[in-house]
Amino acid sequence: MFDIDKVQAAPSKDLLTPDNSVMLFVDHQPQMFFGTGSGDRAAIINSTVGLAKAAKAFDVPAVLTTVAAESFSGPLLPQLAEVFPKNEIIDRTTMNAWEDEALVAAVKATGRKKIILSGLWTEVCLVLPALSALEQGYEVYVVTDASGGVSPAAHEHALQRMIAAGAVPVTWVQVLLELQRDWARQETYGDVMEIVKAHAGAYGLGVVYAQSVIGAHAAG
C-alpha cells in the first residue's frame, strides 16, 4: 500500500548494481555468428564488447562459456576474450548451459542473484539457461542487442518466452548507465565515457563533440 510518508530519494532494489549482478556470456563463437540472422552481426559484436567492457569497468564478475569449441563452434569471440584475458572459458557439450556443473558452480561462486545474460542463439542458448535459472530463483536480465537468433522471428519469440517466464529485456547501454547511475561517481566516469565513445554509435559521437567543444565533463 502506498504511504507517502515513506517516500524518499532512494533507488529501487530491482536496479542492477556492481554488487548484485553477474554477467554470463554464452556461445559468442564463429559458427554461432555464421548462423545468426536476426540482426546485423557486426552490431551484435559491438554490443557484446561494449557490455563486456561495462563489466570490467564496474568489476562485475563475468562468466564466459562456449559450446563444442574444438569440434564445431570455434573459439570465443576474440574481442570478448581480450576484455577478460585471465578468465577461464568454460566449454560445454550441453546446449543448455545451466546443465553444466562447472558453469553453474562459477555463477554460484559469485554470490550474485541477478544474471545479466547474453549470447547466441537466443532461441536455444539463451532460452534454456534463462528458464532454468529463473526456476531456481535467479533474476535474469537478457541483453537483447548483445544476443541474436537465426531469424528475427526466432529471436523475438525467444525473448517473448523468456519475458513470460519472468526475464527482463535490456540493452547493453542501458546496463552500462544503470551501473553508473550517477554522473558524480567519478571513479568510473572516465571508463564509462570511453566505452560510450568506442561503442555507443551516435551517442558516443555526441560525447566526443560535447567534450571537444564544451569541456571534458560536458557529457554528464
Solvent accessible surface area in square Angstrom, and as a share of the most:
residue,aa,sasa,rsa
1,M,240,1.07
2,F,156,0.65
3,D,58,0.30
4,I,126,0.64
5,D,129,0.67
6,K,152,0.64
7,V,96,0.55
8,Q,141,0.63
9,A,116,0.90
10,A,63,0.49
11,P,79,0.50
12,S,61,0.39
13,K,194,0.82
14,D,99,0.51
15,L,52,0.26
16,L,1,0.00
17,T,33,0.19
18,P,31,0.19
19,D,115,0.59
20,N,41,0.21
21,S,0,0.00
22,V,0,0.00
23,M,0,0.00
24,L,2,0.01
25,F,1,0.00
26,V,0,0.00
27,D,0,0.00
28,H,0,0.00
29,Q,0,0.00
30,P,45,0.28
31,Q,60,0.26
32,M,13,0.06
33,F,14,0.06
34,F,137,0.57
35,G,30,0.29
36,T,6,0.04
37,G,41,0.40
38,S,26,0.16
39,G,39,0.37
40,D,94,0.49
41,R,111,0.41
42,A,71,0.55
43,A,51,0.39
44,I,10,0.05
45,I,43,0.22
46,N,54,0.27
47,S,9,0.06
48,T,0,0.00
49,V,12,0.07
50,G,0,0.00
51,L,1,0.00
52,A,0,0.00
53,K,69,0.29
54,A,0,0.00
55,A,0,0.00
56,K,124,0.52
57,A,23,0.18
58,F,12,0.05
59,D,120,0.62
60,V,6,0.03
61,P,38,0.24
62,A,15,0.12
63,V,11,0.06
64,L,1,0.00
65,T,0,0.00
66,T,2,0.01
67,V,17,0.09
68,A,30,0.23
69,A,23,0.18
70,E,179,0.80
71,S,98,0.63
72,F,131,0.55
73,S,2,0.01
74,G,17,0.16
75,P,89,0.56
76,L,9,0.04
77,L,12,0.06
78,P,87,0.55
79,Q,79,0.35
80,L,0,0.00
81,A,29,0.23
82,E,133,0.60
83,V,13,0.08
84,F,19,0.08
85,P,102,0.64
86,K,198,0.84
87,N,53,0.27
88,E,134,0.60
89,I,73,0.37
90,I,15,0.08
91,D,73,0.38
92,R,5,0.02
93,T,131,0.76
94,T,40,0.23
95,M,127,0.56
96,N,14,0.07
97,A,0,0.00
98,W,15,0.05
99,E,119,0.53
100,D,25,0.13
101,E,151,0.68
102,A,57,0.44
103,L,0,0.00
104,V,28,0.16
105,A,56,0.43
106,A,30,0.23
107,V,0,0.00
108,K,129,0.55
109,A,88,0.68
110,T,36,0.21
111,G,69,0.67
112,R,48,0.18
113,K,115,0.49
114,K,12,0.05
115,I,3,0.01
116,I,1,0.00
117,L,3,0.01
118,S,0,0.00
119,G,0,0.00
120,L,0,0.00
121,W,64,0.22
122,T,0,0.00
123,E,47,0.21
124,V,40,0.23
125,C,4,0.02
126,L,0,0.00
127,V,2,0.01
128,L,59,0.29
129,P,2,0.01
130,A,1,0.00
131,L,43,0.21
132,S,26,0.17
133,A,2,0.01
134,L,32,0.16
135,E,155,0.69
136,Q,117,0.52
137,G,42,0.41
138,Y,39,0.15
139,E,58,0.26
140,V,2,0.01
141,Y,15,0.06
142,V,2,0.01
143,V,0,0.00
144,T,27,0.16
145,D,51,0.26
146,A,0,0.00
147,S,3,0.02
148,G,0,0.00
149,G,0,0.00
150,V,65,0.37
151,S,40,0.26
152,P,87,0.55
153,A,53,0.41
154,A,20,0.16
155,H,28,0.13
156,E,82,0.37
157,H,113,0.51
158,A,5,0.04
159,L,15,0.07
160,Q,97,0.43
161,R,138,0.50
162,M,1,0.00
163,I,81,0.41
164,A,92,0.72
165,A,51,0.40
166,G,46,0.44
167,A,5,0.04
168,V,64,0.37
169,P,60,0.38
170,V,5,0.03
171,T,57,0.33
172,W,9,0.03
173,V,38,0.22
174,Q,81,0.36
175,V,0,0.00
176,L,0,0.00
177,L,55,0.27
178,E,30,0.13
179,L,0,0.00
180,Q,2,0.01
181,R,102,0.37
182,D,71,0.37
183,W,85,0.30
184,A,75,0.58
185,R,68,0.25
186,Q,103,0.46
187,E,134,0.60
188,T,13,0.08
189,Y,11,0.04
190,G,40,0.39
191,D,71,0.37
192,V,0,0.00
193,M,4,0.02
194,E,100,0.45
195,I,10,0.05
196,V,0,0.00
197,K,65,0.27
198,A,65,0.50
199,H,25,0.11
200,A,15,0.12
201,G,49,0.47
202,A,87,0.67
203,Y,82,0.31
204,G,0,0.00
205,L,127,0.63
206,G,38,0.36
207,V,4,0.02
208,V,69,0.40
209,Y,145,0.55
210,A,17,0.13
211,Q,39,0.17
212,S,87,0.56
213,V,94,0.54
214,I,132,0.67
215,G,28,0.27
216,A,71,0.55
217,H,115,0.51
218,A,39,0.30
219,A,29,0.22
220,G,47,0.45
